[in-house]
Amino acid sequence: MKGYKFQIVSRGAKHWSRIVAGNGEIVLSSETYTTRFAAEKSVDAVIEAVANILSESLQDKIEHMHEQQDNNQ
């Protein structure tokens, strides 16, 4: 199965973003926006939020490893 991808969907004056799994399943759909640009910006916001979460998680793991090393000395 392939990875996930973002799509921008437009129907008339309504635009929204969604994440689609490799098997075609829609796993997340945004609210609707009046412009395609706003829907595209919602994708940017999701990517930034996920990047921040992953960065914080990685930092927590690094700090935990350092604590374990300190405790083993």
N, C-alpha and C positions, 0 to 999 in steps of 0.2 A: 504494500500500500504506500502511496506517495504521501508527502507531507501536507500540511494545511496551507490554504491560500486565502487571501483577501479578495473579495469581489465588491464592486460598486454596482448597484442595481438602480435603474431609473425606470419609472413608470409615470408617464405624464410629468407633472410638476413635483413628483415625490422621488426622493433619492435616499438610499440607505446603503450601509456597508454590511457585509457579512463575512464570516469565516466558514470556509467549506473544507471538510476533511477529504482525504485522498479517495475515500469511497463515495464521495458525492454528498454525504450528509451535511446539512447546515447545522453547525454547532453553536453559532452565535449570530444574532442579527441586531443591528443598532436601531435606534429610533429613526424616524423619517426626518429628512431635511428638505428645505425648499430649494437648495442649490446643490449641484453635484460637488462643488468645491467644499462645502460644509461636510458632506459625506466622506470625501477624501481626507479632510482634516480629522475626522473621527477615527480613521484608520491610523493616522499618525499618532493620535492620543493613545490608542490601544497599544501600539508598538512601544511607545515611550513608557507607558505604565508597566508593561511586561518586562522591559529592559531594566527598569528600576527595581522591580520585585526580584528578578534574577540576580542583579548586582548586590542587593541587600542580603539575599540568601547566601550568595557566595562569600560575602564579607563575614556573615555570621559563622559560616563553616571554617573560614580561616582563623577567626578569633577563637573558636572552640578548639581547633588543632593547637594553637599556641598555648591555650590554657592547659591542655593535656600534656604538652611538652614540659611546661613549667612544673606541673604536678609530678612528673616522672623524674625530675632532676633532684 
